Amino acid sequence: MDLWEENYLKTVNRDIYVLRSLMYKASDQAGSLDNQLVIEISQFLDTKLNEHRKLTKSHSYTGKLKTNKLSEIKPLCKRKIALSC
């Protein structure tokens, strides 16, 4: 995996973390998983998860990232994500 792909994978991992956080906050605020905002965020999340799978599947990934397990993805910053609806 070249440097561009490794950086892109890091970006996709960050996007997945942010979208998951936003989806959980939106569902908590709406009190429902069938809220339109939650559904739209979920669709973006699906797209990013597919990108992640394609990147890691098309290359036998052995890069410098400590993990490529989605459950272990950590934020790149410690700021809390605020949902502004």
Secondary structure as UniProt FT lines:
FT   HELIX           3..30
FT   HELIX           36..58
FT   TURN            59..60
FT   HELIX           70..72
//
